[in-house]
Amino acid sequence: ALSAGEYRIYTSVQLQKPDINTTLPEFEDIEKGNTNVYPNPSSSIFNIDVDIKQNSELSVEVCNSFGQKMESLFCGDVKAQELHFEWNAKSSAASGLYFVVVSVDNKKEITKIVVK
């Protein structure tokens, strides 16, 4: 007997086994503490501070809970410095869980944020 939602397919042709990749790409985390997001939670503006220790390639993105990019705040080369970004959640996001993804030379730091 089949459970609810299960099904069987009958055919006279042998089907190939699907090649499904279930592994996630591995990213090396950047040193924790290089990114500060505040206030969190918030209903409007999120401040994102990033401390870059050396000349690097930087990207700062906001993603939804499905990992889809909502907005790219910055992408480019930067010198060693502290950078500040703002994301206006009120103009582009419903209430819920989002992620700030900071990539420095292919190393990622992901910070959860909550939009009220």
C-alpha positions, -999 to 999 in steps of 0.1 A, spaced: 0 0 0 12 35 -8 11 63 17 -6 96 10 14 115 -16 34 85 -28 30 71 -63 45 44 -86 53 47 -123 50 17 -145 68 16 -178 83 -9 -202 114 13 -207 142 14 -181 146 49 -167 180 64 -158 186 72 -122 184 110 -118 216 128 -109 205 150 -81 233 170 -63 223 174 -27 256 189 -14 259 225 -7 290 245 -18 315 250 10 325 285 19 353 295 43 339 318 69 356 351 73 367 360 108 336 365 130 330 400 142 340 417 109 303 425 103 279 443 126 242 446 118 220 469 139 193 474 150 181 438 148 152 433 146 140 464 128 110 475 108 128 500 86 166 508 83 193 482 90 229 496 95 256 472 83 292 479 93 320 459 77 356 460 89 380 451 60 414 442 72 433 443 39 426 452 2 399 428 -9 371 421 -32 338 428 -13 302 421 -19 273 429 5 239 413 -3 205 409 14 188 375 8 154 362 17 149 330 37 150 309 4 185 323 -3 173 345 -32 191 378 -35 168 406 -27 193 435 -31 230 440 -37 243 468 -16 279 467 -28 301 448 -51 337 458 -59 373 462 -48 380 480 -15 410 491 5 415 482 41 389 503 60 356 503 79 326 506 56 290 515 64 259 504 44 222 509 50 194 487 39 158 501 39 137 470 46 105 491 46 107 498 9 115 463 -3 107 435 22 78 420 41 80 410 77 102 379 82 137 364 83 164 377 59 202 373 57 230 398 52 257 380 32 291 396 33 317 381 10 354 391 13 376 374 -12 352 344 -16 350 340 22 314 346 36 299 358 68 261 354 70 241 374 96 204 367 103 182 397 105 145 400 113 122 425 96 93 434 119 
